[in-house]
Amino acid sequence: MYCIPSVAVLASDTPHSHIVPNIGYIYTVSLFFFCSFNSPAVMDALLSSLFSSEEEELYILDRMAYFMVFMAACTLVTLLFENVPYGRYASSKYGFPVNVRFAWFVQEMPAFLVPLCLVVSTSSAKTSLLPNQLLIAMYFCHYIQRSLIYPFLIRGGKSTPFASFALAFVFCLYNGYMQIRYLSHYAEYPAYWVTHPCFIAGSVLWFFGWLVNVHSDHILRNLRKPGETGYKIPTGGMFEYVSGANFLGEITEWAGFALAGYSVHSSAFAIFTTVVLTSRAVAHHKWYHAKFEDYPKSRKALIPFLF
């Protein structure tokens, strides 16, 4: 990887800041060294002990994708009655608060470190193939920014309930393994796949979504000047058209990834992301209209001019 900044800064505003840095440091360093210094033979032996054959592992990967689609359906029903409990919708009934920067750093890290282990420390049969390399690069490009950069750019922000933090951690672990194990060891694409319309269109969508996501996060971070508090109406970029510009960017990003990857695994990820972030965008849109009388009437929740 590369040198990870000290997580002590993440816990500077928590009452147990002498405990939190130690936990984060042990977690990060132990996983990093585990990935870096174990040979492919050791990691392959570990995976072999979990699965009797490659056919069985591929079967499990497929079932994991179908289960994620099922969980997306369950989540859709749940979110009809309850907002995702973090940020402005955080509630003490979902557990004790976790420092927001620490939460983002730790919960997103499995989505980076587990795939890194799978690519670097296993005999990755498909990583020499160009389509697989590009798809893996798309995945890592997002999670390098999300796990190693984004948490350290957060300004203020409400604490994350422990339940939300724990569920995000489990999802990143689950999805990180599913996506990259499939792409690095099992996904097979024809030699012409990188010139196929699905791959080209998906790659363009992914890149556009990534840019919108990163730019929208930048706008949100800079809404308040130093010393200011309270909420403001975001403007600029895709926020001129939708309330959930950052969510639109991430949904577009993973929809493009799914199209380029053309697998049940990438599609399941895109579906789950769409369900969760669409709910989040709609909730934000309603909240903005209730909070600000002068909120732009023409601005939609998620899809410009439509929804």
N, C-alpha and C positions, 0 to 999 in steps of 0.2 A: 504494500500500500504506500503510504508515506507517513511522515511523522504526524501523529494526531495531537492537536492542542490539548493542554491539560484541561480536565473537566472540572477543575476547582472553580473556574469562573461560572460554570453552570449552576452551582449551588450557592452562590454568594448571597442570595437573598432568601435562603431557607433557614429555619430555626435549627436544623441539624446539619449545617454545612460541614462540620468536622467529620461526619459520617459519609455523606453522599459522595465526595470526591474519591474516597477510598473504594467504595463499591464500584463506581464508574471506572476507576483506574484498573482495578483488578479484573473487571469484566473485559475491558477493551484489550489490555495487554495480554491476558491469558489466551483469549481467542486469537489475537494477532500472532503470537508465538506458536500456538497450536497449528495454525494454518501454514506459517512460514517454514517451520522446521520439520514437519512430518513429511516423509517421502510419499510419493504416489502409492508405493506398495502398501504402506501402513494404512493410508486412507482407503485404498481399494479393498484391503482386508476388512476394514471396519464396515464398509458398505456390503461386502459379501456376507458378513455375519448377519446382516439384517435381511438380506434377500437371497433366496436359494439360486436365483439365476437372473440374468439380465431381462429375460422375458417377464419374470415376476415383478421386477422393479418398474419396468415400463407399464405393466398392468396397474401397479399401484399409482404411478404418476398420472395415468389416465383417470383412475378413480378419484384421485385428489382433485383433478380439474372438474369432474362432474359434481363432486361434493361442494366445490366452491360455487358452482352455478346454483346448486340447491340452497346454499347459505345466502347467496345473493337474493333469492326469492324470499327466504325467511326474513332477511334484513329489510327488504322492501316493505313487507307487511308491518314489521316492527316500527319502521320509521314513519309510517302513516300516523302513528300515535305518539311518537317520542322523537325529539331532535337528538342528533348525535351529541352526547354529553361532554363537550369540551369547548374551550373558548367562552364566548358570551352565554352559552347554554350549559356551562358546567354547574354541577349540583353536588352537594355533600353526600347525597344518598348513593352516589357511585364510588364512594371511598375517599380516603384522605387525599389532599392535594399534593401533586408532585410538581416541583419547579418546571416551568414550561420548557426552558432551554435544555435542562437535563432530560426531561421526558422525550423531547424530539430526538436528541442525540442518541439515547439508549434504545428507544423503541424502533428507530429506523436502522440501527447498526446491523442487526441480523440480515437485513435485505442486502447489505453490502458484504459483510464478512463471510456468511455462509456461501454465497456464490463465488467469492474469491477463493475459498478453500476448494470448492468443486473444480474450478478452472485451473488453479495453480498446483494443488496437491492431490490430484487424482489423474489417472490416465484418461484424459478427456479425448475420446475417440474422434469427435467431430469438430474440434476447435481449429483444425487446420483448413476447414472449408470456409470459403468467403461468405456465403449467406449466413452461416452460423456465427462467424466472427462479427459481422455487422449487426446482427440482432443482439448478440451479447454486449456489444459496444453501446447500443441504444439503451439497454437496461442499465449498464454501469454508469453511463453519462447522467442518467436521472438520479441514481442513488448515491453517486459521489457528491452531487450537489445537495441532495436532500439530507444525507446523513453526516457529511463532513463539513459542509459550508453553511447551509441554511440555519441550523441551530445556533450558530455563533453570530448570525446577523439579526436574530430576533431582538426587538426592543420592547422591554416590558412584557405585556401579555399576561393573561390570567393563567393560574396554575391548572394543570390537567388532572382530573380525577383518576385515582389509581386504576379503576376498572377500565377506563378508556386507554390508559397507558399500557396495561397488561394485554388487552385484546389487540392493540396495535403491534405490540412486540411479537405476539404469537402469529399474527397474520404475516408480518414481514419475514419471520422464520419459515413459515409454511410456504409462502409464495416464492421466496428467494430460492429455496431448494427446488420447488416444482419447476420454475421457469428455467433456471440455469442448468439443472441436472438434465432436463430434457434437451435443451439446446446444445449442451457440451458433449453429450454422450449418445443421444438417440435420434435427434432430428435429422432427417435426410431430405435434401432438396435437390432438384435437378441442376445440372451445371449452369443452365440458362436462367436460374431463378432470380438472380440480381437484376436481370433485364426484363423480367415479367412485369406486366402492368400492376399486378397486386403488390409486388414488392416496391416498385417505384412509387406508386400512389401512397402506400403505407408509410414509406420512409419520409416522403414529403409531409404527410399529415403528422407524423411523429415529430419532425423537426419544427414545424409550425406550432404544434401544441407545446413543445418544450420551451420555445421562445416566449409564447404567450404566458405560460405558467411562471417562468422566471421573471419576466418583466412585470407581471401583475403583482407578484410577491414584493418586488422592489417598490412599486407604487404604494402598496399597503404599509410597508415599513416606514415610508417617508411622509405619511399623511400628517403626522404631528411634528411640530417643531420641538426642539429641546425644551423641556419644562412644561409642555402642554399635556393635558390629560383629556379624557373623554373621546367619544367617537366622532368621526368626520365622514363626509360623503366622498368616496374615492372617485377620482376623475383621471382621464387620460388613458391611452391604449384601448383595450377592449372594454374597459369600464365605462366608456362612453355609450356602449351598446347593451351591456349586461351587468347585473349585480354580482354575479359569480364568475368574473373573468378568470381568476386563478383556477377555479374548478373547471371551467370550460377548457382551459389550456391542458390540464392534466387528463381530462376525459379524452380530448382529441389526441393527445400524446399516446395513450395506451390503446385507443382505437386504431391508430396508425400502426402501432407495434403488432396488434392482433392481425391486421390485414397483411402486413409484411411477413409475419411469422406463420400465418395460415395454419394454426393448430388449435386444438381444443384447450390447450394450456394457456396460450396467450389470449384466446377469446374469453376464457373464464375470468381471467384477470381484468380484462376490459369491461366485462359485464358487471363484475363486483364493484369496480371503481365507479362506473356510471351510476349504479344504484345509490351508493353512499354519497357521492358528490352532487348528484342531482338533488337529492333530499336536502343537502347542506345549502345549495344555491337557492332553492325555493324558500327555505327558512330565512336565509339572509335577506332575500328580496322582500319578504313580508315584514321582517324586522326593520329594514330601512324605511319602508313606507310608513310604518307605525311611529318610528322615531323622528323622522324629518318631514315636516310639512312641505318643504320645497324640494323633495326628492324628485328627480326627473321622471315625468309620467311616461315618457316614451321608452324608457329603459326596461328591457326584459330581464327575466331571471337568469336564463342560461344560454338560450339560442337567439342571436341577434334577429330582431324584427318578428320573431315567431313565438317564443316561449320564455 
